[in-house]
C-alpha cells in the first residue's frame, strides 16, 4: 500500500521548520525531507540557491535548479518511501515553485515550463495533503529577521515579493492534495493543535 505524502508550505517565517522539527519528535517513524535539499545533490543545490552570491541568477535558471533538486529527491527519497508504505513529510515541495518563482518573481509565462517539467519529474509523487501555514508577510518577515541564523536571499526580498508569494499559495494550493490552510499568526500551541488535527484527518 502506498504511503501518505504530506507537505508543509508557507512563506518565510511562517513556522514550517519549527513544526516539522516538533513532528519529528512525536512521529520519528515518518520519513522527513526538505525542498530544495533532501539528498546530497539537493543540499548542494540548496546552498547555492539560498546564498546571496546567486542574487543575480536568471529566474529560469533559479526555477530549473529547484526542479533539479526536486527530481533527485523524488527519485532517491520520496518515491521509494511511498512505495514501501511509509509516510513522507516534506518541508516545502512543488507548490513553492509556483508561489516563489512564478508569482514572487512575476513570471507567469514560466508556468507552462514548470508544469511540463514537473509532469516528468514527479513520477506520481504528488502530495495527499498540503498544510499551508498562512501568516501575513509583515509578521513572517519580522520573525525571519529575528532568527539568529544568517538570512537567505529570499528573506531579503521586498515586502511586495512576499505578498505575491502569499497570493500564489492561496490560488494554487488546491492543486496539491487536500488543502489545509492554518492561521500561523496565532499562539504556537493553537497552531500545533490545528496541525495535529489536519494530520489525523489524512492519516
C-alpha positions as CSV (number, residue, x, y, z in Angstrom):
1,X,0.0,0.0,0.0
2,X,1.3,3.4,-1.0
3,X,2.3,5.6,2.0
4,X,0.9,9.1,2.6
5,X,2.8,12.2,1.3
6,X,2.2,15.4,3.3
7,X,3.8,18.8,2.6
8,X,4.2,21.8,4.8
9,X,4.1,25.1,2.9
10,X,4.2,28.7,3.8
11,X,6.0,32.0,3.4
12,X,9.2,32.9,5.1
13,X,8.8,33.0,8.9
14,X,5.5,31.0,8.9
15,X,6.9,28.4,11.3
16,X,7.3,25.4,8.9
17,X,10.7,24.2,10.2
18,X,9.6,24.7,13.8
19,X,6.6,22.5,13.5
20,X,8.3,19.9,11.3
21,X,11.0,19.5,14.0
22,X,8.3,19.1,16.6
23,X,6.6,16.5,14.5
24,X,9.9,14.6,14.2
25,X,9.9,14.1,17.9
26,X,6.3,13.0,18.0
27,X,6.4,10.7,14.9
28,X,10.0,9.6,14.4
29,X,9.0,6.7,12.1
30,X,8.0,9.1,9.3
31,X,10.4,10.0,6.5
32,X,11.3,13.7,6.6
33,X,12.8,15.8,3.8
34,X,13.1,19.4,2.6
35,X,12.8,21.1,-0.7
36,X,15.2,22.1,-2.0
37,X,17.5,19.5,-0.4
38,X,16.9,16.1,1.0
39,X,19.7,14.4,-0.8
40,X,23.5,15.0,-1.2
41,X,23.0,16.7,-4.5
42,X,19.9,18.6,-3.3
43,X,21.7,20.0,-0.4
44,X,24.4,21.4,-2.6
45,X,21.8,23.0,-4.8
46,X,20.1,24.3,-1.7
47,X,23.2,26.0,-0.5
48,X,23.6,27.6,-4.0
49,X,20.0,28.8,-4.2
50,X,19.9,30.3,-0.7
51,X,23.2,32.1,-1.0
52,X,23.3,35.8,-1.5
53,X,26.1,35.1,-4.1
54,X,23.4,34.0,-6.5
55,X,21.2,37.1,-6.1
56,X,21.6,37.9,-9.8
57,X,20.6,34.5,-11.1
58,X,18.2,34.3,-14.0
59,X,14.7,33.3,-12.9
60,X,14.6,30.5,-15.4
61,X,17.9,29.1,-14.0
62,X,16.6,29.5,-10.5
63,X,13.4,27.6,-11.3
64,X,15.3,24.8,-13.1
65,X,17.7,24.4,-10.1
66,X,14.7,23.9,-7.8
67,X,13.3,21.4,-10.2
68,X,16.6,19.5,-10.5
69,X,16.8,19.2,-6.7
70,X,13.2,18.0,-6.6
71,X,13.8,15.4,-9.3
72,X,16.7,13.9,-7.3
73,X,14.6,13.9,-4.1
74,X,11.6,12.2,-5.7
75,X,13.8,9.5,-7.2
76,X,16.1,9.0,-4.2
77,X,13.8,9.6,-1.2
78,X,10.1,10.2,-1.7
79,X,9.1,7.6,-4.3
80,X,10.9,4.7,-2.6
81,X,9.5,5.7,0.8
82,X,5.9,5.9,-0.5
83,X,6.2,2.7,-2.4
84,X,7.3,0.9,0.8
85,X,4.2,2.3,2.6
86,X,5.9,5.0,4.7
87,X,4.5,8.4,5.5
88,X,6.6,11.2,4.0
89,X,6.7,14.7,5.4
90,X,8.4,17.4,3.3
91,X,9.2,21.0,4.3
92,X,8.1,22.7,1.1
93,X,7.6,21.0,-2.3
94,X,6.2,21.8,-5.7
95,X,3.8,24.5,-4.7
96,X,6.7,26.6,-3.5
97,X,7.9,27.0,-7.1
98,X,4.6,28.4,-8.2
99,X,4.5,30.8,-5.2
100,X,8.1,32.0,-5.4
101,X,9.3,31.7,-9.0
102,X,6.0,32.3,-10.8
103,X,4.2,34.7,-8.5
104,X,7.0,36.2,-6.4
105,X,9.2,36.8,-9.5
106,X,6.2,37.9,-11.6
107,X,6.9,35.5,-14.4
108,X,3.6,33.9,-15.3
109,X,5.0,32.9,-18.7
110,X,7.1,30.3,-16.9
111,X,4.1,28.4,-15.6
112,X,3.9,26.1,-18.7
113,X,7.6,25.3,-18.3
114,X,7.1,24.5,-14.7
115,X,4.1,22.2,-15.3
116,X,5.8,20.4,-18.2
117,X,9.0,19.6,-16.3
118,X,7.0,18.7,-13.1
119,X,4.9,16.3,-15.0
120,X,8.0,14.4,-15.9
121,X,10.0,14.5,-12.6
122,X,7.2,13.9,-10.0
123,X,6.5,10.4,-11.2
124,X,3.2,10.2,-9.4
125,X,4.8,11.6,-6.1
126,X,2.0,14.2,-5.7
127,X,1.0,15.3,-2.2
128,X,-2.0,13.7,-0.5
129,X,-2.3,16.9,1.5
130,X,-0.7,20.3,1.8
131,X,-0.7,22.1,5.1
132,X,-0.3,25.8,4.4
133,X,0.9,27.8,7.4
134,X,-0.5,31.2,6.5
135,X,0.8,34.3,8.1
136,X,1.0,37.9,6.9
137,X,4.2,38.8,5.1
138,X,4.8,41.6,7.6
139,X,4.7,39.1,10.6
140,X,6.6,36.4,8.7
141,X,9.5,38.7,7.7
142,X,9.7,40.1,11.2
143,X,10.1,36.5,12.5
144,X,12.7,35.6,9.8
145,X,14.8,38.7,10.6
146,X,14.7,37.9,14.3
147,X,16.3,34.5,13.9
148,X,19.9,34.0,14.9
149,X,20.9,32.2,11.6
150,X,22.0,34.1,8.5
151,X,19.2,35.4,6.3
152,X,18.7,33.7,2.9
153,X,18.4,35.8,-0.2
154,X,14.7,35.1,-0.2
155,X,14.4,36.6,3.4
156,X,15.9,39.7,1.9
157,X,13.3,40.2,-0.8
158,X,11.0,43.2,-0.6
159,X,7.6,43.0,1.1
160,X,5.8,43.2,-2.2
161,X,7.6,40.0,-3.3
162,X,6.3,38.1,-0.2
163,X,2.8,39.4,-0.7
164,X,2.8,38.0,-4.2
165,X,4.1,34.7,-2.8
166,X,1.2,34.5,-0.4
167,X,-1.2,35.1,-3.3
168,X,0.4,32.3,-5.3
169,X,-0.1,29.9,-2.4
170,X,-3.7,30.8,-2.0
171,X,-4.5,30.4,-5.7
172,X,-2.8,27.1,-6.3
173,X,-2.9,25.1,-3.0
174,X,-5.9,23.1,-4.2
175,X,-3.8,21.5,-6.9
176,X,-1.6,19.7,-4.3
177,X,-3.8,17.2,-2.5
178,X,-6.3,18.1,0.3
179,X,-5.6,21.7,1.4
180,X,-5.4,22.7,5.0
181,X,-4.9,26.5,5.5
182,X,-3.9,27.2,9.0
183,X,-3.6,30.7,10.6
184,X,0.0,30.7,11.7
185,X,-0.3,34.1,13.3
186,X,-1.9,32.5,16.4
187,X,-0.1,31.3,19.5
188,X,2.2,28.4,18.8
189,X,0.2,25.8,20.7
190,X,-3.0,26.7,18.9
191,X,-1.2,26.3,15.6
192,X,0.2,23.0,16.7
193,X,-3.1,21.6,17.6
194,X,-4.6,22.6,14.2
195,X,-1.7,20.8,12.5
196,X,-2.2,17.7,14.5
197,X,-5.9,17.7,13.7
198,X,-5.1,18.1,9.9
199,X,-2.6,15.2,10.1
200,X,-5.0,12.9,11.9
201,X,-7.6,13.5,9.2
202,X,-5.2,12.5,6.5
203,X,-3.5,9.6,8.2
